[in-house]
Amino acid sequence: MDIVLSIVMLVAFALIAGAFAYWRRTGETKQPALMVVLALVAIINVLIWTLPDASGVSPVEQVESAEEGGSPTDP
C-alpha cells in the first residue's frame, strides 16, 4: 500500500509540473486547471489514507492489520 501512495504522490507532482508546462506552452487555462484539480484530489486522497484518526490509527494501518488478521489497536 505504501508503494501505491508513493506513486500517487509522484503522479500528483508530475501533473502539477505538466500543467505548468502546458500552460506556458499553449496559454490555455482550462486543461491545466483541471490537471491541478486532479493533482489536488490525489493529494487529498493520500492525506485521508495516511492521517491518523482520534485513536491514533490511520486507515492504512487498519487495512494492513486487517490483512494480517489482527485488530488495529493491537500493539
Buried (B, 14 or more C-beta within 10 A) or exposed (E): EEEEBEEBBEBBEEBBEBBEEBBEEEEEEEEBEEBBEBBEEBBEEBEEBBEEEEEEBBBBBBEBBEEEEEEBEEE
